[in-house]
Structure formats: structure tokens, C-alpha cells
Amino acid sequence: MFCAAGLASCAVSPPASRLGEAGLEVPAAWSSLPGAGHPVDPDWLRRFEDESLNQLVLEAERHNPDLKIAASQVAQAVEQARIAASAARPNASLGMGARRTRQNFIGFPDFGGGGNRPGGGEPPAEETVLQNLSNSFGPSLDIAWELDVWGRVRQSEAAAMAQAEAAAMDFAAARTSLVAQVAKAWFALAESEEHNRLADETLRATEETERALGDRFRAGQAEGQIVGAQYRLAKSDTEAARAALEQAAGTRDAARRQLEVLVGRPARGTLKGLAVLPVPPPCPPAGLPSELLLRRPDVRAAERRFAASGRKTEEARRALFPQFKMTAAAGTSTDELENILNSDFGVWSLAGNMLQPILTGGRLRAEIRVRAEQDDEAVARLQKTVLNAFGEVETTLAADAFLARREEALKKAVALAHEADTEARAAYRDGVGDILTVFAAQNRRLSTEAQFITVRRLRLDNRINLHLALGGDYTPIRS
């Protein structure tokens, strides 16, 4: 927005889109989601229905240093466009000069001495030098203007404007990427909370098993060596579960600090997250592939740089033509300070000149070739960006389906593992089961639950990636 406001004062318009010159192959529909012709959802952040996440995003917008850097780069690009525009306008400068001069007239007769002096008399012993002291004062107004006959300066100005627009697109991409990072970090913190709770539950379960085996071992209810080995194995599992709990706590602490840094806070590790991961919202509409070229800020930035490179190439070509310049100066010149504003002492000059490059050592021709190669590079970068954009959409659309099926399978596995763990413990308490089956069922349940937690977070991350790949913006709820 502020880029458009900054460029509004420029007389030259930004260059037109060059997407038609890029030779892009745009699919008619998404292979992973056929028939997706609805517009992309701009309010994807609200679909998670999490006010805490929304407030963290607003905080990150205000305080994140990377976003401030991107905003500063946009402002710099706008000012560079103004600098380029100034070359096509007359430049005027106001000056004020004062000078005191002494001149010596060597070899001129001293009519104030002897010889030819009026009244006669002898000449002085040492010959004197005639001198003159003078003052000069004068303000001046100087104007210089290059007549942009061939449009070389206008090409430079248009290129700078396109660069400013590309910087604005970079800012939009950085802003959306920051929102995605905050959301992912928020869900990663929720995942760490669930893993921490699971690790705590694991520790309690292993301690319970250890106590049961300890009671049997001390009561001599089975062969001492077998129960003793099982008891030591249970104690080992308890210590391993205690170490896993510390690892989960460390992961949670790191997730808190990472999120605090993203939103611009000191990394104190005090931020509290969700206790449970949310359910992913419905899959967003993907729109048409052709719309992606107009939505994604990275594609639009690459196109603007391609447009800028075309104008820079034209600027280099037109540098071969003659340059026409006009200069003008007006002011006063007087030996009395009190007369500097008197028009009777006014002076002025008006001049025009033409400069035609003839011998430059091949510099201008080489500059044209360099700009042409840069134009080829810019179109290749645009093609690469578009190709990556289409690939990201297709990959995330396909991954969403894979992750959904994986989550459903793990959900069933968790339910079965819980049943097996419950039955194994009951059989062991009744004296008809063995402790190894309890160990296996317990470990299977905990491992399956950990995978289930992780895949739920992966689905949320992939959903965020899908919104980014589709070029979806976001609309936070401002309180």
C-alpha cells in the first residue's frame, strides 16, 4: 500500500506485465484436486478459530525484526524510484558568492612618486608596486536539465518503479511467511505439550509396573531370577521414561522460546500454548492454476523484476543516442553588498549542448549485452518461480490426502493399542498373563500415541503450507 502511495507522484507509469513473454506452461486444472475452481480463502487464519494465535500474529506484525527489515527495504526501493525520476526533471541550485581580490600591477609607473610626479622631486629609494583591492558579491540561480529526447531516463525510472513494486511483493511474501511461521510454531508448542503429557503418563505407567514387579519379587511369588530380571528391566524402563520426560520438557521449552522470538519477545520460555492440537479446518478451495500467477507474491515479484530488466535493457540501448542538455544561470554581480538585490546589476546566461558518444572502448555495447543477459536471467528466474509454485500446490494437495489417511489409520491403531494394554494389565493382575506382554503392549500404545500426535501436527503444518502455496493472504481479527 505504501509502495503505491510513494510511486503515485511519479510521472512515468510502471512497466506493463511481461508474463506473456515468459513462455509459461499453465495447467488447466490441479491434478491432485480436479474441478477446484472456487476462489482461494483469504481468511484462512480464522478457520483455526484460535484467538490466542490471532493475537500472536498481530504481535509478530508489530515487533518481528525480519518484517521490519522487509518494510525498510520497500521504503528504500520507493526512494530509489524517486531518485531515478529526478534525473528527468530540471535541477536548480541557489548560491551566494562573496570575493575580495587584490591585484598587483607590476611595471606600471607610480604616478604618485617622483620624476613624473606632480610638483617634481626625487624618486623614492625603493620602487613601489601599484595595487588594487576589489570586492565582488552576487547570488545566483543555476538550472540544469537533460532533455530526455530518446526516453533513456524514463526507461530507468520505469525500471526503478518495477523494482519498488517487486520489493512490495517481497514484503507481502515475508508477511505471509511470518504468519505461517507463527502458526506452525504455535502448533509445534501444542504438540510438545501433548508429548510432554504423554511422557509424564509413560513415567507413571512404568513406575506402576515397577512397583507391581517389586511387590512380587519381594513376596517370592515366582522364580527369583526371572522376576528379578523383569524387575530390573522395569526399573530400567522407568529411568528411560524419566529421561524421555526431560527430553519432552526441553523440547517444549525450546518451542516456547522459538515462538517468543518470532513474535518479537525476549526468549524467556514463559509462553503458554494449547493443551491439545486443534482439528484441521476443511481443505481450502484451490482456485484455478492460472490465478496462481496473479496471487502469489513471489511470482508477482519475479514478474516485476523481469519487467524491470526489460526497461534496463532499453535504457542501455538508448545510451548510444545523443544527449541534449540545457543550462541556465541568473543572478547579480556587484562590488557593494547593498546592491546584490538590485536588478540593475543582474547577469544571466543560457546554454545548450549535445553529447554524442563516439569512442567508449566498447563500454556501451558491452553494457547492452550485460543487460540482455540479465533479462534472460530474470525470465529464467520467473519460470523457475512459477514451476516451483505449481509444484508446491500439487505436493501439498497430495500430501493432505496422504496425511489424512495416515491419521485415520493411526487413530484406529491407538484405540487398539489402548485395548491391548488394558487387557494385558488385567491378565497380569489376574495371574494369567506375563510381564513381557505388558511391556510390549505398553510400549506399543505409547509409541502409537506419539506418532498420532505428530501426524496431527503435520496435517496442520501441511494445511498452512497449502494456503501459502495457493497465494492466500490472511485477515487477522484486530481487537
Secondary structure in CASP SS format (residue, H / E / C, confidence):
PFRMAT SS
TARGET T0000
AUTHOR 0000-0000-0000
METHOD secondary structure of the structure
MODEL  1
M C 1.00
F H 1.00
C H 1.00
A H 1.00
A H 1.00
G H 1.00
L H 1.00
A C 1.00
S C 1.00
C C 1.00
A C 1.00
V C 1.00
S C 1.00
P C 1.00
P C 1.00
A C 1.00
S C 1.00
R C 1.00
L H 1.00
G H 1.00
E H 1.00
A C 1.00
G C 1.00
L C 1.00
E C 1.00
V C 1.00
P C 1.00
A C 1.00
A C 1.00
W C 1.00
S C 1.00
S C 1.00
L C 1.00
P C 1.00
G C 1.00
A C 1.00
G C 1.00
H C 1.00
P C 1.00
V C 1.00
D C 1.00
P C 1.00
D C 1.00
W H 1.00
L H 1.00
R H 1.00
R H 1.00
F H 1.00
E C 1.00
D C 1.00
E H 1.00
S H 1.00
L H 1.00
N H 1.00
Q H 1.00
L H 1.00
V H 1.00
L H 1.00
E H 1.00
A H 1.00
E H 1.00
R H 1.00
H H 1.00
N C 1.00
P H 1.00
D H 1.00
L H 1.00
K H 1.00
I H 1.00
A H 1.00
A H 1.00
S H 1.00
Q H 1.00
V H 1.00
A H 1.00
Q H 1.00
A H 1.00
V H 1.00
E H 1.00
Q H 1.00
A H 1.00
R H 1.00
I H 1.00
A H 1.00
A H 1.00
S H 1.00
A C 1.00
A C 1.00
R C 1.00
P C 1.00
N E 1.00
A E 1.00
S E 1.00
L E 1.00
G E 1.00
M E 1.00
G E 1.00
A E 1.00
R E 1.00
R E 1.00
T E 1.00
R E 1.00
Q E 1.00
N E 1.00
F E 1.00
I C 1.00
G C 1.00
F C 1.00
P C 1.00
D C 1.00
F C 1.00
G C 1.00
G C 1.00
G C 1.00
G C 1.00
N C 1.00
R C 1.00
P C 1.00
G C 1.00
G C 1.00
G C 1.00
E C 1.00
P C 1.00
P C 1.00
A C 1.00
E C 1.00
E C 1.00
T C 1.00
V C 1.00
L E 1.00
Q E 1.00
N E 1.00
L E 1.00
S E 1.00
N E 1.00
S E 1.00
F E 1.00
G E 1.00
P E 1.00
S E 1.00
L E 1.00
D E 1.00
I E 1.00
A E 1.00
W E 1.00
E E 1.00
L E 1.00
D C 1.00
V C 1.00
W C 1.00
G C 1.00
R H 1.00
V H 1.00
R H 1.00
Q H 1.00
S H 1.00
E H 1.00
A H 1.00
A H 1.00
A H 1.00
M H 1.00
A H 1.00
Q H 1.00
A H 1.00
E H 1.00
A H 1.00
A H 1.00
A H 1.00
M H 1.00
D H 1.00
F H 1.00
A H 1.00
A H 1.00
A H 1.00
R H 1.00
T H 1.00
S H 1.00
L H 1.00
V H 1.00
A H 1.00
Q H 1.00
V H 1.00
A H 1.00
K H 1.00
A H 1.00
W H 1.00
F H 1.00
A H 1.00
L H 1.00
A H 1.00
E H 1.00
S H 1.00
E H 1.00
E H 1.00
H H 1.00
N H 1.00
R H 1.00
L H 1.00
A H 1.00
D H 1.00
E H 1.00
T H 1.00
L H 1.00
R H 1.00
A H 1.00
T H 1.00
E H 1.00
E H 1.00
T H 1.00
E H 1.00
R H 1.00
A H 1.00
L H 1.00
G H 1.00
D H 1.00
R H 1.00
F H 1.00
R H 1.00
A H 1.00
G C 1.00
Q C 1.00
A C 1.00
E C 1.00
G H 1.00
Q H 1.00
I H 1.00
V H 1.00
G H 1.00
A H 1.00
Q H 1.00
Y H 1.00
R H 1.00
L H 1.00
A H 1.00
K H 1.00
S H 1.00
D H 1.00
T H 1.00
E H 1.00
A H 1.00
A H 1.00
R H 1.00
A H 1.00
A H 1.00
L H 1.00
E H 1.00
Q H 1.00
A H 1.00
A H 1.00
G H 1.00
T H 1.00
R H 1.00
D H 1.00
A H 1.00
A H 1.00
R H 1.00
R H 1.00
Q H 1.00
L H 1.00
E H 1.00
V H 1.00
L H 1.00
V C 1.00
G C 1.00
R C 1.00
P C 1.00
A C 1.00
R C 1.00
G C 1.00
T C 1.00
L C 1.00
K C 1.00
G C 1.00
L C 1.00
A C 1.00
V C 1.00
L C 1.00
P C 1.00
V C 1.00
P C 1.00
P C 1.00
P C 1.00
C C 1.00
P C 1.00
P C 1.00
A C 1.00
G C 1.00
L C 1.00
P H 1.00
S H 1.00
E H 1.00
L H 1.00
L H 1.00
L H 1.00
R H 1.00
R C 1.00
P H 1.00
D H 1.00
V H 1.00
R H 1.00
A H 1.00
A H 1.00
E H 1.00
R H 1.00
R H 1.00
F H 1.00
A H 1.00
A H 1.00
S H 1.00
G H 1.00
R H 1.00
K H 1.00
T H 1.00
E H 1.00
E H 1.00
A H 1.00
R H 1.00
R H 1.00
A C 1.00
L C 1.00
F C 1.00
P C 1.00
Q E 1.00
F E 1.00
K E 1.00
M E 1.00
T E 1.00
A E 1.00
A E 1.00
A E 1.00
G E 1.00
T E 1.00
S C 1.00
T E 1.00
D C 1.00
E C 1.00
L H 1.00
E H 1.00
N H 1.00
I C 1.00
L C 1.00
N C 1.00
S H 1.00
D H 1.00
F H 1.00
G E 1.00
V E 1.00
W E 1.00
S E 1.00
L E 1.00
A E 1.00
G E 1.00
N E 1.00
M E 1.00
L E 1.00
Q C 1.00
P C 1.00
I C 1.00
L C 1.00
T C 1.00
G C 1.00
G C 1.00
R H 1.00
L H 1.00
R H 1.00
A H 1.00
E H 1.00
I H 1.00
R H 1.00
V H 1.00
R H 1.00
A H 1.00
E H 1.00
Q H 1.00
D H 1.00
D H 1.00
E H 1.00
A H 1.00
V H 1.00
A H 1.00
R H 1.00
L H 1.00
Q H 1.00
K H 1.00
T H 1.00
V H 1.00
L H 1.00
N H 1.00
A H 1.00
F H 1.00
G H 1.00
E H 1.00
V H 1.00
E H 1.00
T H 1.00
T H 1.00
L H 1.00
A H 1.00
A H 1.00
D H 1.00
A H 1.00
F H 1.00
L H 1.00
A H 1.00
R H 1.00
R H 1.00
E H 1.00
E H 1.00
A H 1.00
L H 1.00
K H 1.00
K H 1.00
A H 1.00
V H 1.00
A H 1.00
L H 1.00
A H 1.00
H H 1.00
E H 1.00
A H 1.00
D H 1.00
T H 1.00
E H 1.00
A H 1.00
R H 1.00
A H 1.00
A H 1.00
Y H 1.00
R H 1.00
D C 1.00
G C 1.00
V C 1.00
G C 1.00
D C 1.00
I H 1.00
L H 1.00
T H 1.00
V H 1.00
F H 1.00
A H 1.00
A H 1.00
Q H 1.00
N H 1.00
R H 1.00
R H 1.00
L H 1.00
S H 1.00
T H 1.00
E H 1.00
A H 1.00
Q H 1.00
F H 1.00
I H 1.00
T H 1.00
V H 1.00
R H 1.00
R H 1.00
L H 1.00
R H 1.00
L H 1.00
D H 1.00
N H 1.00
R H 1.00
I H 1.00
N H 1.00
L H 1.00
H H 1.00
L H 1.00
A H 1.00
L C 1.00
G C 1.00
G C 1.00
D C 1.00
Y C 1.00
T C 1.00
P C 1.00
I C 1.00
R C 1.00
S C 1.00
END
